[in-house]
Amino acid sequence: MFIMNNSNIQGIRFFRRTLFFFRAAIQKNSQFVFLGPTNYAVKAALLCGGGYVSTNTYHDFSTADLHATVFICGGYLTTVQISVLEFAKKNGVPIITLVDDSTVAASLAYPILCSNLSRAIVGFFFFYLVLLYYIVVLMH
């Protein structure tokens, strides 16, 4: 997994970075999962010429979707997105994360390792509890 903090990159520069990663990933892999801003990802997938599945628009992850090149997951993890991540984990499909904020990257990274929805929810709560602890400790 590649996690990149792009807090200083906006607009067209962020899109170019997304497009660069997509082209590199398509050259090396027949499939990959992208976690990050959906609007940039859909445009990049179309420019790269690969078929894509966006879990923001697809409410059912069917067997036909398994042949897509790019699986795009937005910032919030839904049950469909978790099923895509489980599919990626089981089949060795690379996961690329390109996000605006490092805390979002951390919250996305933990549930990828989980095997089901309940563990992912517990992971989110655990992450935010740890984050809250560090904020309280640093404030005093």
C-alpha positions in Angstrom: 0.0 0.0 0.0 1.2 3.5 -0.8 0.1 6.3 1.5 0.9 9.8 0.4 0.1 13.0 2.3 -1.0 15.6 -0.3 -2.1 18.4 2.0 -0.2 21.0 -0.1 -1.3 19.7 -3.5 -4.6 21.1 -4.8 -6.6 21.1 -8.0 -4.8 20.2 -11.2 -1.6 19.2 -9.4 -3.4 16.7 -7.3 -5.2 15.3 -10.4 -1.9 15.0 -12.2 -0.4 13.1 -9.3 -3.5 10.7 -9.3 -3.1 10.2 -13.0 0.6 9.4 -12.7 -0.1 6.8 -10.0 -2.9 5.3 -12.1 -0.7 4.9 -15.2 2.1 3.4 -13.2 -0.3 1.0 -11.4 -2.0 -0.1 -14.7 1.4 -0.8 -16.3 2.5 -3.0 -13.3 -0.8 -4.6 -12.4 -3.9 -5.8 -14.2 -6.1 -4.5 -11.3 -5.8 -2.2 -8.3 -7.9 -0.5 -5.7 -7.8 3.3 -5.2 -8.8 4.9 -1.9 -9.2 8.7 -2.1 -11.2 11.5 -3.7 -13.6 10.0 -6.2 -13.8 12.9 -8.6 -10.1 12.8 -9.4 -10.1 9.0 -9.6 -12.9 8.7 -12.1 -11.3 11.2 -14.4 -7.9 9.5 -14.1 -9.4 6.1 -14.7 -11.1 7.3 -17.9 -7.9 8.9 -19.2 -6.0 5.7 -18.5 -8.5 3.7 -20.5 -9.1 1.1 -17.9 -12.5 -0.1 -16.8 -13.4 1.1 -13.4 -16.0 0.4 -10.6 -16.8 3.3 -8.3 -18.3 2.1 -5.0 -20.0 5.4 -4.6 -22.2 4.7 -7.6 -22.4 0.9 -7.5 -24.5 -0.4 -4.6 -24.0 -4.1 -5.5 -20.5 -5.6 -5.9 -21.2 -8.4 -8.4 -19.0 -10.9 -10.2 -19.1 -8.8 -13.3 -17.3 -6.0 -11.4 -14.4 -8.4 -10.6 -12.9 -7.8 -14.1 -12.6 -4.1 -13.7 -9.1 -2.5 -13.8 -9.6 0.1 -11.1 -11.8 -0.1 -8.0 -12.5 3.4 -6.7 -13.4 3.8 -3.0 -14.3 7.2 -1.7 -13.3 8.7 1.7 -16.0 6.8 3.7 -15.9 3.1 4.0 -19.2 1.5 3.3 -20.0 -2.3 3.3 -19.5 -2.3 -0.5 -16.1 -0.7 -0.2 -15.1 -3.1 2.6 -16.1 -6.0 0.3 -13.9 -4.5 -2.4 -11.0 -4.3 0.0 -11.6 -7.9 1.2 -11.6 -9.0 -2.5 -8.3 -7.1 -3.0 -6.7 -8.6 0.1 -7.8 -12.1 -0.8 -6.6 -11.9 -4.4 -3.4 -9.9 -3.9 -4.8 -6.8 -5.7 -2.6 -3.7 -4.8 -4.3 -0.9 -2.9 -3.2 2.7 -3.5 -4.2 5.5 -1.2 -3.9 9.1 -2.2 -5.6 11.5 0.3 -5.6 15.1 1.3 -4.9 14.6 4.9 -2.7 12.1 6.8 -5.3 11.4 9.5 -7.7 10.3 6.8 -5.0 8.0 5.5 -4.5 6.5 8.9 -8.2 5.9 9.4 -8.4 4.2 6.0 -5.3 2.1 6.5 -6.4 0.2 9.6 -9.7 -1.3 8.3 -7.9 -2.7 5.2 -6.3 -5.2 7.5 -9.6 -6.2 9.0 -11.5 -9.2 7.7 -15.1 -8.1 8.3 -17.3 -5.1 8.9 -17.5 -5.4 12.7 -13.7 -5.4 13.0 -13.5 -2.4 10.7 -16.0 -0.5 12.8 -14.0 -1.3 16.0 -10.9 -0.2 14.2 -12.4 3.2 13.4 -13.4 3.7 17.1 -10.0 2.5 18.2 -8.2 5.0 15.9 -10.3 7.9 17.0 -9.9 7.0 20.7 -6.1 7.0 20.2 -6.3 10.2 18.3 -8.4 11.8 21.1 -5.9 10.6 23.7 -2.9 12.2 21.8 -4.8 15.5 21.4 -5.6 15.6 25.2 -2.0 14.7 26.1 -0.6 17.3 23.7 -3.0 20.0 24.9 -1.8 19.7 28.6 
